[in-house]
């Protein structure tokens, strides 16, 4: 499970309206028949139009400063292992979203009218998408980049020869390009993975747009708060503030596991990822103590998705972890091959 919470982009040429973002989320519906489209939904309603989403989000911004985001975007990306537990990606993820948003409101250290924030206090709209493309930040694209650079250089040389600006053996260069295409470490359907290529398999994920203001348009609810939980004096009154992201991420996993009967491997837990960031040696020590089958699955997951890294890890720690991982993977090779899980 990979979750991101992103504030609306502000300033410069960015619009204050949610229209651009909502339009972006409509991209998969282009060219589809009505019955095949994925529509926006919220806690109680289905088939909500894009126009209604824009109207509701843009109209719920009372007393916000110019620099403050009007909404936040939450993206929920289940792993392929989690998606395999679903019977119907669209319906199951819609059901999960409605439970997930209860975890979201429970992560606020806020009170509205003397009580904790509840699901009816927020204004949100969600949409299920089923396609993904490789981004420049994906490890497959990054590790293929040296090959891409050489291929581009050769193609430039060929073009220079064809246009009379240079001399050379075009046939030999084309053979070298074909060789580099095959040698690139990450392939999909026999082709080198490049930025913009559509990913194979079930890529279903959830996009959620949630208003900065509560449903009454009176109170500000920011998941971007730098505080987990604190009290502050405001106009002579003590006011609670804060949003506990750790609590939200951990609750999101537990809710998924409970909803779909999913047995989560250590390597894919948020807690494990946090441990990896803070103490790579402790992370790998815990990894090696897992039962053989769980350890085999953990290494399989790591191999498929790259190192279990969350953003903002210092480079030095990452380099240490890479060296440790290589040593541990050699030591665990027998356990992986002898397990009941095919690689």
PyMOL commands that set and color helices and strands:
alter all, ss='L'
color gray80, all
select helices_A, chain A and resi 19-25+27-29+34-36+50-58+80-83+89-106+119-121+139-162+170-183+245-260+266-268+270-278+280-288+292-305+315-331+333-338
alter helices_A, ss='H'
color red, helices_A
select strands_A, chain A and resi 2-7+71-77+111-112+115-116+124-129+187-188+191-192+205-211+230-234+237-241
alter strands_A, ss='S'
color yellow, strands_A
deselect
rebuild
show_as cartoon
